[in-house]
Amino acid sequence: MIFYDIVFIIFSLFYIPFSLYKKGFRRFNLKSRLGFVPEAVRNKLRSSKNIWIHAVSVGEVMVLGALIDSIKKSMPDHSIVISTTTNTGNEIARKNFESKAIVIYSPLDLSFSVKRFFRIIKPQVLVIVETEIWPNLIGKAQKENTPVVIINGRISPRSFKKYKLARPFLRHTLKKISLFCMQSKDDQERMLAIGAQREKIKVTGNMKFDINIATSLSLQAARENLGLAEKDLLIVAGSTHRGEEKILVDAYKNLQGEFKNLKLLIAPRHLNRAPEIRKLVKNTPGIFLLDTIGQLRNFYSIADIVFIGGSLISHGGQNPIEPAYFSKPIIFGPYMFNFKEIAGILLKETAAIEVKDRLGLQAAISLLIKDPKKAKAMGFFAKKAIEINKGASNKNFEVIKSFLPGAKAGG
C-alpha cells in the first residue's frame, strides 16, 4: 500500500488545492476527511456495535431509507455511521437520517487517514453502497477482521471499460471484499470479469425500487404553486442536461398550436444552468423553470406526462423511479445506459416510451394527450413495475446481519 499512498498523495497535491479553490476550505472538509472527527461524534461511538455505511453522494444516500429502518427496528442497540464524500450527499444524509445515524465525511484513501477512522468507528461491518473500490479502506478492514459488503452494486458499461484496464491492480483488493450484492446479472458478470470471485457475488436487486417517496406539497398546493387551471395539462421534464432544453422547447412550441392548455416545467439537473435556460424560454408562454432543490417530486406528482432528462444526449439518463412511483406515463431518449435495467423493465411493462429525437418526443406527447386511456394505463404499469421489483433492501439487510457477531441471516 506504500506505493498506492505515494501515488494518491501525488494526485492529492493537485486535486486538493484545486478543490479548495473551487469549494473553499470548509466546503472541502479536509480536516474531517483526514480523520479529525469532532469529539461529539467520538462520544457517540463509544459502543463497539457500530455499522459503517459508506455512500458517496446523493444517489447512494437516497436508497438507504428502507435498509436503515430495518437495522434500527431489528437491532436497536447498534449504531449506524453514514460517511459521504460530497457535500450534497452529506446534506441529504443529515436531512433524512440524522435522528437514526451518525453522519460524517468519508476518509481520504490514505493509510493514516483510514487508520484514524477505524480507530474511532470500530465497525463490526463496513457496507459500501454501489461500487467504490478504495484499496486502503478495504485493506484496513481486512487487517481489522472487519467484513466488507458491497450492496446495490453496479458497474455501468462506461465504468466497466475503465475497471477492465485496472484489473491487474484491482484483483488483490477485490479478494478482500466479503460479498458483492449486485443489482443485476449483467452487473454480476461485469464484477466477475474484473476479478471478483464468483462464490462471493450474488444478485439481490436494485434498492432504488424500495425508495419511500413523500411530497412536501399536496396535489392542490403543487398545482396552485404553478397557477395551473383545472384543464391544464403539465409535462414535467426532470433533471435535464444541456442540449435537451432546446429540443423540449421546440417540441413544446410545435404542440402549443394544437393543445392550448399544455404547460411545460423544466427542472435542470444542475441549478447553476438556470440563467441560460431562462434566456432560452424567454417570451415562451406556459413554460416554468424549477430552480430549487428538493421540489421536483412535488411536480412529478401532478404531472400528466414526464420526460426523463439526460436521455436525449449521451449522458446516460436519470432515475425514472420517482415518476413511476406516482403512476405517470414516462418518455425518455435512447441514452438510458446508467439506468439500463430500470428503463428495460419500464419498456417491457409498456410503462414508458423511448424516443430518438425531437420529432419522436413530439409525437409521443401528442399520442399520450390524444389517448388519455393509454396514458393512464402506462402510469398504472409504471407503478406496478415498482411494486413487483421491491425487496432488495431487505435482502441486503439479511446479508449485512449475517456478518454481525452472533447474528444469523433470515432471523
Sequence and secondary structure as in RCSB ss.txt:
>XXXX:A:sequence
MIFYDIVFIIFSLFYIPFSLYKKGFRRFNLKSRLGFVPEAVRNKLRSSKNIWIHAVSVGEVMVLGALIDSIKKSM
PDHSIVISTTTNTGNEIARKNFESKAIVIYSPLDLSFSVKRFFRIIKPQVLVIVETEIWPNLIGKAQKENTPVVI
INGRISPRSFKKYKLARPFLRHTLKKISLFCMQSKDDQERMLAIGAQREKIKVTGNMKFDINIATSLSLQAAREN
LGLAEKDLLIVAGSTHRGEEKILVDAYKNLQGEFKNLKLLIAPRHLNRAPEIRKLVKNTPGIFLLDTIGQLRNFY
SIADIVFIGGSLISHGGQNPIEPAYFSKPIIFGPYMFNFKEIAGILLKETAAIEVKDRLGLQAAISLLIKDPKKA
KAMGFFAKKAIEINKGASNKNFEVIKSFLPGAKAGG
>XXXX:A:secstr
 HHHHHHHHHHHHHHHHHHHHHH HHHHTHHHHTT   HHHHHHT SS EEEEE  SHHHHHT HHHHHHHHHH 
TTSEEEEEESSHHHHHHHHHHHTTTSEEEE   S HHHHHHHHHHH EEEEEEES    HHHHHHHHHTT  EEE
EEE   HHHHHHHHHTHHHHHHHHTT SEEEESSHHHHHHHHHTT  GGGEEE   GGGG     SS HHHHHHH
HT  TT EEEEEEEE TTHHHHHHHHHHHHHTT TTEEEEEEESSGGGHHHHHHHHTT TTEEE  STT HHHHH
TT SEEEETTTTTTT     HHHHHTT  EEE S  GGGHHHHHHHHHTT EEE  SHHHHHHHHHHHHH HHHH
HHHHHHHHHHHHHT  HHHHHHHHHHHTSTT  TT 
